[in-house]
Amino acid sequence: MIKEREEEILWDTVTILKEQNLFENASVLFKTLIERTFLTLKLPTKFLEDIKIDLPSNEVVNLIRILDKKIYQSLKSSDTTLAYESFVEYILKLSEIVPETDGKKIIAKILAEQTQNYNENHMAVAELTIPITVEHTEAYTSTEAAEIIGVTDQTIRRWCEKGKYPGAFQTEGRHWRIPKKYFKISIEEARKRKAFEQELNEFNAQYGEANEDEFL
């Protein structure tokens, strides 16, 4: 229930930002919501970083919003088939606002990235018994890793001890270092996202929560 309410507020905020002529902020939030939909379906999102998404009209935003809600509700009721059927519609609608692409190309990118991730994960498992040396410049501290993922430093250290990150090592001072390859975004990107979310919270605090009935 809390997640649904949070999603509604974020979608309303896209419309509010557009009305305030804050188009860049609206675009960033819109793309973030698309990424959240992919993550909800446990689909890869890296390819989204490389594509440009044009901020659509309020009508199209609302259509994508409806499909997003339908996907979430289908998953909530354990109807995975319906969730992915809705996602196909979602991709077709999304392709209308991604320049020089179509639904087939987007689906192909998703499958290609998912296959690559699958192969990399299996290679990582195979390397568990092979000692790996990683330069400090190619690794994050446990504190940085915790900041990127949004967990505690203690959780990262516990994961390292359990072998969640093959190739993670401890310095002479017993501080963990985790290879950067295990993180989809950099520490800089994580901090930018956090800063944006803080700005968004301040915006919502200033203008108040939108009345959902106005946009339905």
C-alpha positions, 0 to 999 in steps of 0.5 A: 500500500505504501509503495502504491501511494509513493508511486502515485505521488511520483507520477503526479509530481511529473505532471506538476514539474511540467506545469512549473516548466521544470522540464529537465527535472520532469524528464529525469523523474519520468525516466527514473519511474520507467527504470523502477518498472523494469526493476520491479520486473527484475529486468536489466536497466543499464541500456536505459542509461544510453537512450534518450527518452522524450518527455511525452504529453500528459496524455501519454504519461497517464497511459504509461502510468496506467500500464505501470500500475497494472503491472504492479497490481498483477505482480501483487496478485501473483499473475505474472503472465498478465504482468508481462502482457501489460509490460509488452504494451508498456514497451510499445507505448514507450517506443513511441517516445524513444527516438529512432527505435521501436518495441522490437529493438527495446525488447532485443536490448533487454534480452541482450543485456539479460543474457550478458548478466546471466553469463557474467554471474555464472562466470563469477560463480566459477571464479569463486575458488580462483584468487583475484587481485583487484587494484584499489582504484577499481574497487569501492570501500564497504562504506561507498558500496553501502551508499550505492545500494542503500544498505548499512556498512555492516550489511556490506561487510557481512556479505563480503564475509559470506562471499557474495562479491567474489574478488572482494578483499581486505586491506592490511587494516582489515577494511573491505574493498569490493570490485566496482563491476558488481555495481550498476551505477557509480558512487557519483551517480548514486550521490547525484540520484540522492541529491535529486531525490532530496530536491524532489522531497523539498519540492513536494514539501513546498507545494504539498502532495498533489490531489490524485483526482486531478490527474485521473 
